[in-house]
């Protein structure tokens, strides 16, 4: 698809998901060669109209340069004129009319049956194309220009598409926020000015996403473990999800699944792996099969990332605040080095961590930056991305947006930060929103 057309769809995704009636236009998109039957089946397999509309827009962005004009034609044919006009004039310029192009015949590859069974290419997309058999040739797309028309690769038989987690309970679930700000004088950790700003943002954001929010401030090591144990003992049967947000200093820790540890205000650190262990299927049966999300704003270690030089076109640099601080533990007041002491609990064996996602503010081993006046880079962008995109995008997609935004910021004009996540979710996760 033409980049300008894709931008138009992305800018109007919320309107499309809210108002589009996919059932009316699927036949038209199929007859015009924009979608294959398998793609139509995947769209119609979604339970709600919003999910069908969301999938249709996502698929549409993968089609040829004439996909958007054909889509506009289908909207007008089915009486959805308001949406058609919105897209037609959404960027201040009129889109080119749909110009039919003679379809090109694509011969069936007969030498690649082995490849069809064992594809290993990174751009291989079995969910988008049906099985390639002699009695079922792929339908050519007449709206794709010759430059985009390539020999169709044989694919595996299509399996069921990835499903979505049920997220319609009210409230959706419990969100526990642990906000450690004031650290004891004996633990050699500075107070985390600006963390209250992060806490307020996350509390308001997850309340807006229909979570029951519980905020705890300045917890010691044992108290962190106590709060996690209490959360695990609660009955989550009426809920669809559970969220834990930790704002604290952090350090490295031995692990076999989830790296890092977060400090209590008295100094000792609780391994992230142990924190996730409280809510796994064995220790919290009422959360079995439900998504358990952990957001960690803390250093993953003591290394400072100075980044690497790239073309000016690659990034749009953004300076951090005037008083950026690290969420790391120093060995002494004159050193930013990392403490190498690890908690033994970090090596505890865990069951398979299904339905768990841990989002880290920084790459393991590196510092995480926080502006004392505006809060941390990570939480600021996480809050913004959730506000702007929760109604239309899934969680993993939004976390990639956060990664991209934070990666463009520089502390003191020099240091960088790269968030990331350990994702063991089995389905797409869409939060509730006021438009759901």
N, C-alpha and C positions, 0 to 999 in steps of 0.2 A: 504494500500500500504506500501511496505517496505520503511522505512525512507530514505535509500540510494537512492532508485528509486525516491522518492519525491524530494529529494535534486537535483537530476539530472534534473528533470523537471523544478524546480524553477530556477536553474542556467541558463537554456537554454530557459526560457519563452520568452524573447525578440525575440530570433531567431525563435521560433515556431510561435509566433504571427505574425511575419513579413513574414515568408516564407511558413507556412503550408497551404495546400489546404484541408480544412475539408470536402468539398463535395465528394472528392475522397475516403475517408477512413471511412465515417460514416457507410456504409453498411457492411464493413469488421468488424468494432468494434461491430456492432449489431449481426452479424452472429457468432462471436466468444464469444458472451455472456458478453462482457465487458460493453456495454451500454444497457440500456433498450430503447424501442421505445419512451417512453416519454422524455428521455434524448436527443435522436436524434432530436425529434420534437423541444425541447427547443433550441438546437444548431442551427438548420435550421431556427428557428424563428428570429434569429439575422439578422439585415439588412446588415451589411458589413462583408466581409470575415474576417477582423481582429477581429471583435467581435465574430464571429463564432469560430475562432481559439482560442481566449482567453477563451471562455466558455468551449470548448472541453478540454483544458489543465486543467482548474479548476476542471471539472468533473472527468477527468482521475485520479487526485490525490486522489479521494475518493474511488477508486475501489480496487480490491484485489491485492495480491502480484505478480500475473502473468499479471497484466494489462499493465505494461510497455513492457515486451517481446512481448505481443500480438500487442501492438501499433507499435513496431518496425517492426514486420512482416507485418502489414498493410501498413506501409510506403514503404517497399521494394516491396510489391505486386503492389503498385500504382506508382512505379517509383520515389519516393521521397527518393532516396538513400543518398543524401547529409545529409538530416536531420537525417536519420537513423544512419549513421556513426557518426554524431556529438553526438548523444545521446549514442551510443554504447561505444564510447571511451571518452566521455566527462569528466569522473572522473578518467581517468588513468587506469581503469580496465575494462575488458569486462564483460558485464552483462550476467547472466545465460541464456541459450536458453529457449525458451518457451516449457514447458513440459505439454502436455495435461493431465488434471485430469478428471476422470469420474465425471460427475455432480451428485450431490446428490438430491434426490427427497425431496421436502419440502411440507408437507401436508398443505392444506388450513385451517387456524384457523377458527372455526365456532362459538366460544363462545365469541368473542371479538367485536361484531358489535357495541356495545355501545361505546367502546373505539375508534373504527374507526371513529365515528362521532365527538368525543370530546377528541382529544389527548391533553395532557398537559405536556408531557415530554420535557425537554430542548433539547434533541437530535433528536426530531421529525423533519423529513425533507420531507414535502409533495411535494416539487418541484423536488425531485429526483426519486420518485416512482409513478407509475400510480395508479388509483383507484383499489381497490381489490374487485372483484366481482366473483361469482361462474364461470361465463363464461370466465373470464380473469385471469389466474393464473400468478404470477410473474415469469419471466424467470430466472432459476438458473444461476449463474455465474460459469462456469466450471473452471475459472482461479483463484478462491478464494480458499485458503487452508481450510481444515476442521476446523482449529482453528478460522477462521474468519467467517465461515458460521453459521449464527444464524437463528432462526425462524423469518420469515419475519413478521413485524408488519403491520397490516392493516392500511391504510392511508385514508385521505380525498381525494375526487376527485381533480385531479391536476388543478390548476388555471394557468392563463397566468403568465409567469415569469416576474420578475421585469425588467422594461425597462430602457433604458439609456437616460439621457438628451441629447438633440441636442447641440453639442458643436463644430460646424464646421464653424461658422461665422468668418470672417477675417476683423478686429481683433475680437477675441472671445468676448471681453467685456472690460469694464473699471476697472482698479485696482487703488484704491485710497490708498496711504500710508501716514499716519499721524505719523511723527517722532518727538516726543518731547524730547529734549536733555537738553536745558538750562532753568532752572526754576528760577523764580523770588526770590529775597532775602527775601521777606515777607511771602512766603508760606511754609517755613520750609521743603522744598524738595531739595534733593541733585541733582546736575546735573547728567545726565545719560550717563557717559562715556562708549563708546562702542556701543551706539545705532546707530551711523552712519554706523557702519559695518553691523548691522542688516538690515538697510534700503537699503544699496547698494546691499546686497545679494538678498533681496526680489524684488528690482527693476529689477535686471538682470534676476532673475528666472522667474518672470511673463512676462517679455518681451519675454523670450525664449518660454513661453507657449502661445504666440501670444495675449497678453493683451496690451491695451493702458494704460500705467502706468503714474499716476499723483502723484508726491511726494510733500508733504507739511511739512515744518519744523517749530517747536516751535510755535504751535497754542495755543492761549488762549481758555478758556472755550467757549466764545461766537463764536470764530472763528471755533472751531470744529463743533459746531451746524450749523454754516453758510455753511461750506464745505459739510456737510451731506445734508443740504437742497438743495444746488446747485446740488449735485449729483442726488438727487431724482427728480429734475425738468428737468433733461436732458432726451432726447428721446433715450431710449435704444432699440427701435424696431428692429434695425439692428444687435443687439448684442444677444448673447446666455447666458450671465452670467454677474455677477458683483461681484467684490472682494473689501473688505475693510480691510486694515491691520493697526493696531494701536500699536505703540511702545511708551509706556509712563509709568509713575507711576500709580498704581491702588489702589483701596480700596474696601471694601464691600459696598453694597447698598441694600435697601429693593427692592424686586422684586416679580413678580408672574410668570416669565418665565426665563429670562436670568439674572444671578447674576452678581455682580461686577459693577465697575465704573472706568473710566479712567480720570486722571487729566489733565487739561490744564496747561500751563506753569505758569499761574497766580494763580494756587491753586485749584479753584473749580473743582469738578469732574462731568463728564457727564456719567450717567448710561448706561451700555451696552444695556440694554433693550430699552432705548430711541434711541440709535444709530441704532439698528436694525429696530425700528419702522419707521424710515425715508424711508426705502426701501420696506416696506411690500406692499401687493397688493393694499391696499387702497390709500396709499400716493404716490406710484410710479406705475401707471397702466402699463407702458411699460415693467416692469419686472415681471408682473404676470405670474406665471407658470414657471419662469426661476430661476435657482439656485442663491442664494445670499449668499456669503461666507464671514465670518468675522474671522480674525485671530488676537487674542489679546495677545500681549506680555506685561503683567503688573501683578503686584501682585493682588491676589484675597482677600488679608487680611494681617494680621500681624503675624499669627502663623508660626513657623518654624517646619518643619517635620524632625524628627530625624530617621524616618523609624523604621523597626522592624527586628529582627534577623531571617535569613533564612539559609538553607543549602548552602554551598559554590557552589553547582551545580546549584542553582537556578539563580544566576546572575553572571555577569562578571563586577565587580565594576570598575568604571572609575572616577578618581578624576577630579574635576573642575579646573578652572584656579587659579592662585596665587592671584588674586585680584577680587574675586566674590563679587558682590554687589546685594542688593535687590531692586526690583521695588515697594516698599511700602512707605506709608506715616507715619512718626513718629509723636507722639504728641509733643515731644520736642526733642532737639538735643541729649539728653541723654537717649532716650527711643525708642524702636522699636515697641511700642504698636500701636494698630490700632485706628485711628480716628473713632468715632461712628456716626458722623454726616452724614445723608443721604439726597440726593436730592429728593424733592417731586415728580419730574418727573419720578422717578424710579417706582412709584406705578401707573402710568397711565395705563389704560386698553388698551390692544392691540388686534387686530384681530388675528385669528388663524395663527400662524407663519409658514405656509407651505412654502416649498422650501428654508428654511433658515438653515444654519449650522454655529454655533459659536464655534470656536476652541480656547480654553484657554491654556495659557502656564502653568498654575498651577491649582490645585484643589481649588474651592471656599473657601476663608478664609485663604489661605496659601500664603507665599511669593514666588516670582519667582526670580530666580538667573540669574545674568548677569556678564560675564567676561569683564572687562574694556578693555582688549586687543583683545579678540576674539569675543565679542558679546554674546548674550544670548544663554543659552543651547537650548532653544526651537527653536529659529529661525535657529541656526546653523544646528540642526538635521532636521528641516522641509525643509530647502534648500537642504540638502544632499539627503533626501528621495525622494523629488520631482525630483531631477536630475537623480537619479538612477532608479526610478520606474514609473514615470509618463507615460511612453510609454506603460506600460503593466498593471498597477494596478489602481483600482478605488480610489477615494479620501478617503473614509472611511477606506479602508484597509491601505492606506499609513499613515493615522493619527494614526492608531494602531502601526505601525512601529515607528513613532515618540515617542509615549507614551513609548514603550519598551526601546528605546535608552536613553531617558531622565531619565527614572526611575533608570538607572544603574549608573548615575553620582552622585558624592558626593561633596558638597561644604565644604571646610576646613576639608575634611575627615569625616564629621559628618552629615550635613544636606542634605535632599533629596528633590526631586520635582516630582510631578505627573501631567502631562498635561491631558486634557480631552476635550470633546466636547458635545454640545447640538445639536443633529441632528434631523432636521425636513425635511430632503430631502425625496422625494418620489420615486426617481429613483437612479440608479447608475450614478456616475459622473466620466467620463474619460476626462482628459485634452488633448488638442492638443499637439502634439510633432513633432519633425522634421521627425519622421518615420511614421507619420500618412498618 
